[in-house]
Amino acid sequence: MVDLPPTPATDAVAHAGFPYRVLEFEPPSSAQESADRQDIDLHELVRTIVVRRAADDYVFVLVPGGRQIDWPKLRSHLGVRKLSLPDAQEAKAATGYERGAITPFGAATAWPVVADRSVAGLEVAAVGGGRRGVNIHLRGDDLVSALGAEVADVTIARTE
């Protein structure tokens, strides 16, 4: 752990009771650049996507680098017919965080969390720390446990 000004996310993870590290680095322009700056593999970089289920009803989805949400799988898992992504202003209102810094830790509302099954078991899972250029590193199983996340097969390999 390093001595950085705290964020709601770093405060929350400090109280979760699991070993973790906080890293600060120059905000990257891509997922691969972020992974490189943290000296981790791309699949260990876990993005938090906030997804709207209905008006004022959201869910956080933890998506490893190199993967993307499989919308039919996520809709099926959540038992809904329609999902959408909020714009930046709505996402900030729902989470308390700017896009690029969204994390379930310390969010304004503790929305449910769905972690792709590939997150569980990661030796290092790097999740947003509540500010661009700040990530929290902890074991994937600890991340899932700390957030009370449901683990499900909800992503596919990214096709770019």
C-alpha positions in Angstrom: 0.0 0.0 0.0 1.2 3.5 -0.8 0.5 6.8 1.0 -2.0 8.5 -1.4 -4.9 10.8 -0.6 -7.8 8.4 0.1 -10.8 7.9 -2.1 -14.1 6.4 -1.0 -12.9 3.2 -2.8 -9.6 3.0 -1.0 -11.3 3.7 2.3 -13.8 0.9 1.6 -11.2 -1.7 0.6 -9.2 -0.8 3.7 -12.2 -1.9 5.8 -12.9 -5.0 3.8 -10.4 -7.1 5.6 -8.4 -8.5 2.7 -4.8 -7.9 1.7 -4.5 -5.3 -1.1 -2.2 -2.7 -2.6 -3.1 0.7 -4.0 -1.1 1.8 -7.1 -1.0 5.3 -8.6 0.2 5.8 -12.2 -0.2 8.3 -15.0 -3.7 7.8 -16.4 -3.5 5.6 -19.5 -5.0 5.9 -22.9 -5.8 2.2 -23.3 -6.4 -0.9 -21.3 -3.1 -2.4 -22.4 -1.3 0.7 -21.4 -2.9 0.6 -18.0 -1.9 -3.1 -17.6 1.7 -2.3 -18.7 1.9 0.6 -16.2 0.8 -1.7 -13.4 3.1 -4.6 -14.5 0.2 -7.0 -14.9 -1.3 -9.0 -17.7 -4.3 -7.5 -19.5 -6.7 -10.2 -18.2 -5.8 -9.1 -14.6 -7.1 -5.6 -15.3 -10.8 -5.7 -14.2 -13.0 -2.9 -15.6 -16.2 -2.0 -13.7 -19.1 -1.3 -16.1 -22.2 0.2 -14.7 -25.3 -1.2 -16.5 -28.9 0.2 -16.2 -31.6 -2.4 -15.6 -34.4 0.1 -15.2 -34.8 3.7 -14.1 -32.7 4.2 -11.0 -31.7 0.5 -11.0 -28.2 -0.4 -11.9 -25.7 -3.3 -11.6 -21.9 -3.3 -11.6 -20.4 -5.8 -14.0 -16.7 -6.8 -13.5 -15.1 -7.4 -16.9 -11.5 -8.6 -17.3 -9.3 -6.9 -19.8 -9.5 -8.4 -23.3 -13.2 -9.4 -22.7 -16.5 -7.6 -23.2 -20.0 -8.0 -21.9 -22.0 -10.7 -23.7 -25.3 -9.0 -23.6 -27.6 -12.0 -24.1 -25.8 -13.9 -21.3 -26.0 -10.9 -18.9 -29.7 -10.3 -19.7 -30.4 -14.0 -19.1 -28.4 -14.0 -15.8 -30.2 -11.0 -14.5 -33.6 -12.2 -15.8 -34.3 -9.1 -17.8 -35.2 -8.4 -21.4 -33.5 -5.0 -21.7 -30.2 -3.5 -20.4 -28.5 -0.3 -21.4 -25.4 1.8 -20.6 -26.0 5.1 -18.8 -24.3 8.2 -20.2 -21.4 9.7 -18.2 -23.5 12.1 -16.2 -26.0 9.4 -15.2 -23.2 7.0 -14.4 -21.6 9.6 -12.1 -25.0 10.2 -10.4 -25.5 6.5 -9.9 -22.0 5.7 -8.6 -20.4 8.9 -7.4 -17.5 8.3 -9.7 -16.4 9.7 -13.1 -16.2 7.3 -16.1 -12.7 5.7 -16.1 -12.7 5.6 -12.3 -16.0 3.7 -11.6 -15.6 0.9 -9.0 -18.1 -0.8 -6.7 -15.9 0.0 -3.7 -17.2 3.1 -1.9 -19.8 3.8 -4.6 -22.6 6.3 -3.8 -25.0 3.3 -3.8 -24.1 -0.3 -3.2 -25.6 -1.7 -6.4 -25.4 -5.4 -7.0 -22.2 -6.7 -8.5 -21.8 -9.4 -11.1 -18.3 -10.7 -11.7 -17.4 -12.6 -14.8 -16.4 -16.1 -13.8 -12.9 -15.5 -15.1 -12.3 -12.9 -12.3 -12.6 -15.5 -9.6 -9.3 -17.2 -9.1 -7.1 -14.4 -10.5 -3.9 -14.1 -8.4 -4.1 -10.3 -9.1 -7.2 -8.4 -9.9 -6.7 -4.7 -10.5 -9.9 -2.8 -10.0 -10.5 0.9 -10.1 -9.5 2.9 -7.1 -12.0 5.7 -7.4 -9.8 8.2 -9.3 -8.2 7.9 -12.8 -4.7 6.5 -12.5 -5.4 4.7 -9.2 -6.1 1.0 -9.0 -6.5 -1.5 -6.2 -4.8 -4.8 -6.5 -6.2 -7.8 -4.6 -6.8 -11.5 -5.3 -9.8 -12.2 -7.5 -11.5 -14.4 -4.9 -11.1 -11.6 -2.3 -12.5 -9.1 -4.8 -15.6 -11.3 -5.3 -16.0 -11.9 -1.6 -15.5 -8.3 -0.5 -18.1 -7.1 -2.9 -20.6 -9.9 -2.4 -20.5 -10.4 -6.1 -22.4 -13.0 -8.1 -20.0 -15.0 -10.3 -21.4 -15.8 -13.7 -20.4 -16.4 -17.3 -21.3 -13.0 -18.7 -18.4 -12.0 -21.0 -16.8 -13.1 -24.3 -13.4 -12.5 -25.8 -13.1 -9.0 -27.2 -13.3 -8.8 -31.0 -11.6 -5.7 -32.3 
